[in-house]
Amino acid sequence: WYAAADPRNVCPCGWHVPSDAEFTALTDFLGSESVAGGKMKSLGTLAGGDGLWTIANFEATNESGFTGLPGGGRLSNGSYTGMNTYAWFWISTENTATTSWRRDLENLSGGVLRNNVNKKAGCSIRCIQDI
């Protein structure tokens, strides 16, 4: 999270890591957190030979063009989890001194989860263009 919140930014010039409010605006635009995940996930499965998600990729349509890929993430204890089953994205908004927000796409859900996680964890970063 520290890289996601760094004022020097990990994103190219003219882009930034979305805030919690910006990600909420996206999920609201896509119909709500309960359905936005499917609209944001890349298509296909490993088993089908046409994608990177595990056997199940519930409700994936990628109709938003977001193309969320299941890169998993690093837990705060340093272990890695979720390759091919989770797509975890940092949000630049801090929650507490030791936690921040993360948005999750999962293979067994068409929704988007909003989770409060330790800042020492590791997640993907999705940059959005400045307005």
Stockholm file with secondary structure:
# STOCKHOLM 1.0

chainA/1-131         WYAAADPRNVCPCGWHVPSDAEFTALTDFLGSESVAGGKMKSLGTLAGGDGLWTIANFEATNESGFTGLPGGGRLSNGSYTGMNTYAWFWISTENTATTSWRRDLENLSGGVLRNNVNKKAGCSIRCIQDI
#=GR chainA/1-131 SS CHHHHCTTCSSCTTEECCCHHHHHHHHHHTTCHHHHHHHHBCCCBTTTTSCSBCSCCTTCCCTTSCCBCCCBEECTTSCEECTTTEEEEEEEEECSSSEEEEEEEETTCSSCEEEEEETTSBCBCCCEECC
#=GC SS_cons         CHHHHCTTCSSCTTEECCCHHHHHHHHHHTTCHHHHHHHHBCCCBTTTTSCSBCSCCTTCCCTTSCCBCCCBEECTTSCEECTTTEEEEEEEEECSSSEEEEEEEETTCSSCEEEEEETTSBCBCCCEECC
//
